[in-house]
Amino acid sequence: METLTDFLTARVGKAFAAHGLEPSLGVVRVSDRPDLAQFQCNGALAAAKQAKKNPREIAEKIATALAGDEIFETVSIAGPGFLNLSLRDDFLAGRAQDLRADSQFGVWQAADPEKIIIDYGGPNVAKPLHVGHLRSAIIGESLKRLMRKAGHEVWGDIHLGDWGLQMGQLITQLQIEQPELPYFDEDFTGPYPKQSPVTLEDLARLYPIAAEASKLDEARKETARKATAELQAGRPGYRALWQHFVRVSRIGLEREYRDLGVTFDLWKGESDADPFIAKLAHLLEQRGILIKSEGALVVPVAREDDKKEIPPLIMFTRDGAVLYGSTDLATLMDRKQAIDPSRVLYVVDQRQNQHFEQVFRAAALAGIFEKHQLEHIGFGTMNGQDGKPFKTRQGGVLKLRDLIDMVRERAAERLKEGGIGQSLSQEEREQVAHQVGMAALKFADLSNPRMTDYVFDLDRFLAFEGKTGPYVQYAAVRLKSVIAKVAEKGVREAGPLLITHKTERDLILTLLAFADAHKLAHDKRMPHILCDHGFALAQAFSRFYAACRIADEEDKTVQASRLALAQVTLGQLSVILSLLGIDIPDRM
């Protein structure tokens, strides 16, 4: 659906053009002073500079032209030449009717849909997910959803860390504990067992032991490096064991991500980039951008206009090993060949910004992708009350499983304290507690501009008052209840939308702002804009419902209109919460 501000901009732009001025001067936005007008246009000030005239004189001409337009209730001038615009109620009601007819309740559609890959996972095989994986998953999932809703073809890629030193560490640790396994026998010809020799719990135990041993013992570290190299070179036993590690790890990863409501279309890892490493090296050599530096092979990516030093991207270490830069570039080659996306987005901690700048520049130099096709969607950290990245009370990194359980348990307590959902069965209460807990966690994360840090405060997140996930979620549940109560009164047919009260107008104006919010969230890659809109919509409905009767409204035409308004509001709020990855309980 076309955004309302785009529609108005085109209308006002014609008025500027009619006076020999640039139509682009007619940009309309929501008013900073809603007490004075619904919308405003500041183009007369810029036009005055171009035409070398008094801005108020230009504003008066534009206002006179717009005053004859049937969609405007009032057109006035403020200050040196600001245009204040308010729309007629019948026009607003007509636009709201369009929303009612739209199955997506006003989502914005991109004019030129693209093929997009979003990389938003990054977990490592054999390592449990922790709170450091939370923001990437939540933000990436929301961006995937809102971009799909805009009409793009989008793939979500988990990008597993499954090819590095931790694999060699696990292999060597398992060999110490179970040397009799056939995977370690170089003379074994197979077939290798289909049943994994390790469980998810085994991996969780083995990796910390192996990592600590490598840290303390240089010989153990060297053994792990050798095992990693042999794995990557194709040693059959190690490859078979590695496949077990990946499959077992995926079971745990899918469980944690499922509880978060996060899914991936591609379960590729660094290992999938391995076949492209040789091709990549050849390409870089052909282009003359792979040079030797202190024994390593690197791609210089610095530019003369850089304001800070950008180191070269290391492709191969002195001993020929590949690093993240190598696998990230090779992954781009894989993505180019398999999907050929027009854009690749990386939802990764902002602290990795320099790495992605190096990779993107190298990809452009290599001719794999243009730099503008690659975006680092950085984000800040979730912090504890001390302002530092969130830790357990013992100072360790909190596992994501433990965080999810903690949030669900506290949500159940909060529901019980508020007397909410007490008529539900035990199974339903547990489901609602999970839904409310995830709403609290996700909304708290997404409602902050992604580049900012925020403090983890679960009690505040779970409040049913204020700008929280449970508040917006409860508004949707309440709407379901309102519509059901109206149906119980025998009123099931909604009618044409009318504006008979100020709160109806305000609610319709809020509903009509959705396409603008969706477009802005899409363009800026900022889901918090959708959170802002969802919260504003929940508030506008609450004010409307407090002021306007529905179930016991005597005027049947007004009643049918208000039922329609409630239905549209529920529909749009449901779409918004879905874009944020938040489920709506049937009842509470």
Secondary structure, 3 states (H helix, E strand, C coil): CCCHHHHHHHHHHHHHHHCCCCHHHHCCEECCCCCCCCEEECHHHHHHHHHCCCHHHHHHHHHHHHHCCCCEEEEEEECCCEEEEEECHHHHHHHHHHHHHCCCCCCCCCCCCCEEEEECCCCECCCCCEHHHHHHHHHHHHHHHHHHHCCCEEEEECCEECCCHHHHHHHHHHHHHCCCCHHHCCCCCCCCCCCCCCCHHHHHHHHHHHHHHHHHCHHHHHHHHHHHHHHHHCCHHHHHHHHHHHHHHHHHHHHHHHHHCCCCCECCEHHHHHHHHHHHHHHHHHCCCCEEECCEEEECCCCCCCCCCCCCEEEECCCCCECHHHHHHHHHHHHHHHCCCCEEEEECCHHHHHHHHHHHHHHHHHCCCCHHHEEEECCCCEECCCCCECCCCCCCCCEHHHHHHHHHHHHHHHHHHCCCCCCCCHHHHHHHHHHHHHHHHHHHHHCCCCCCCEECCHHHHCCCCCCCHHHHHHHHHHHHHHHHHHHHCCCCCCCCCCCCCHHHHHHHHHHHCHHHHHHHHHHHCCCHHHHHHHHHHHHHHHHHHHHCCCCCCCCHHHHHHHHHHHHHHHHHHHHHHHHCCCCCCCCC
